[in-house]
Amino acid sequence: MEDFFDFSSQLMELTPSRPVEHLGDSDLSFGGKLQPALKIHEDGGESGCGGKVWIAGELLCEFLLEKSDSNGVLSKWQHEKDSQIPLQTVLELGSGTGLVGLCLGMMCKFRCEDSQIYITDIDQLVPLMERNIELNKIQNNVIAKKLWWGEPLESVFAPKEGIRTVDLILAADCVYLEKAFPLLEKTLLDLTDCEQPPVVLMSYKKRRKADKNFFRNIKKNFLVSEIKDFARYDQYLKQRTHLFQLIRITKA
Ligand SMILES: C[S@@+](CC[C@H](N)C(=O)[O-])C[C@H]1O[C@@H](n2cnc3c(N)ncnc32)[C@H](O)[C@@H]1O
């Protein structure tokens, strides 16, 4: 775990810091699609790189909003032919401020859907995620927990006797540091080691050539396909930000 501080300082060196407006409280409505707007407190990176909102997280929020309607959250998205994802339990990895899981939590709350959404990150980010849950008053839908990639899964997330406990996995901007790639891969493998494994929706900003090592390895066990059918695909592409769906194709 101590290694994260290495990761964190390396990340600070390798990625430009966000402008100062990424400090304090802001309202995010994603072009009016989310009402009431999501309130996010950012600490400017004080608690690690996750203390601010990243563009890949914004992409994933926009996708969730665009693919949902009065029939339900993600009802307009079919990840496989004729199949719709149940959303009883959703897990977000590397949530940072909690942005994506909180956006989903708001959507579920106002559609009266009783999904349980876990937003997770390293210990240092848990207080910030909790603060943002309270800010949006979605304690009933969203729970903040620590989840270090590569560590054994807590029983609430670990598949039980081959049955999945999580229906959908979200990950925004989690592929950014080579040392963490095997840890993230292990967690994804552990979470999907079951019958009918959960789909992973992963948004990603391309920064370094080494990122391809993560995708090369993950493709040994997952079918990775890029999702392009969303409204602002071209704008995100210009910022080298992509959305992938990962479906487990092997057993661990
Ligand atoms: C670039 S930030 C993205 C934050 C957020 N998902 C977003 O899009 O705004 C990457 C996140 O991954 C988390 N992370 C990095 N290494 C981790 C590890 N080993 N275990 C758990 N989380 C980790 C960081 O703490 C950080 O919150």
The ligand as a Tripos MOL2 file, in Angstrom:
@<TRIPOS>MOLECULE
LIG
   27    29     1     0     0
SMALL
NO_CHARGES

@<TRIPOS>ATOM
      1 C1         -6.9460    9.8710  -12.2300 C.3       1 LIG1
      2 S1         -7.8580    9.5180  -10.7860 S.3       1 LIG1
      3 C2         -9.5200    9.3300  -11.4100 C.3       1 LIG1
      4 C3        -10.5570    9.6880  -10.3810 C.3       1 LIG1
      5 C4        -12.0070    9.6230  -10.8480 C.3       1 LIG1
      6 N1        -12.3600    8.2770  -11.2620 N.3       1 LIG1
      7 C5        -12.3090   10.6030  -11.9520 C.2       1 LIG1
      8 O1        -12.4400   10.1730  -13.1130 O.co2     1 LIG1
      9 O2        -12.4290   11.8010  -11.6770 O.co2     1 LIG1
     10 C6         -7.3910    7.8040  -10.4400 C.3       1 LIG1
     11 C7         -7.9480    7.2390   -9.1600 C.3       1 LIG1
     12 O3         -7.4600    5.9070   -8.9670 O.3       1 LIG1
     13 C8         -7.1370    5.7370   -7.5940 C.3       1 LIG1
     14 N2         -6.1140    4.6820   -7.4000 N.ar      1 LIG1
     15 C9         -4.8410    4.6800   -7.8520 C.ar      1 LIG1
     16 N3         -4.1740    3.5940   -7.4580 N.ar      1 LIG1
     17 C10        -5.0520    2.8720   -6.7040 C.ar      1 LIG1
     18 C11        -4.9650    1.6330   -6.0070 C.ar      1 LIG1
     19 N4         -3.8260    0.9320   -5.9880 N.pl3     1 LIG1
     20 N5         -6.0580    1.1770   -5.3700 N.ar      1 LIG1
     21 C12        -7.2140    1.8860   -5.3940 C.ar      1 LIG1
     22 N6         -7.3620    3.0770   -6.0350 N.ar      1 LIG1
     23 C13        -6.2890    3.5630   -6.6810 C.ar      1 LIG1
     24 C14        -6.6000    7.0960   -7.1850 C.3       1 LIG1
     25 O4         -6.6200    7.2890   -5.7770 O.3       1 LIG1
     26 C15        -7.5350    8.0300   -7.9310 C.3       1 LIG1
     27 O5         -8.6580    8.3740   -7.1860 O.3       1 LIG1
@<TRIPOS>BOND
     1     1     2 1
     2     2     3 1
     3     2    10 1
     4     3     4 1
     5     4     5 1
     6     5     6 1
     7     5     7 1
     8     7     8 2
     9     7     9 1
    10    10    11 1
    11    11    12 1
    12    11    26 1
    13    12    13 1
    14    13    14 1
    15    13    24 1
    16    14    15 ar
    17    14    23 ar
    18    15    16 ar
    19    16    17 ar
    20    17    18 ar
    21    17    23 ar
    22    18    19 1
    23    18    20 ar
    24    20    21 ar
    25    21    22 ar
    26    22    23 ar
    27    24    25 1
    28    24    26 1
    29    26    27 1
@<TRIPOS>SUBSTRUCTURE
     1 LIG1         1 GROUP 0 **** ****
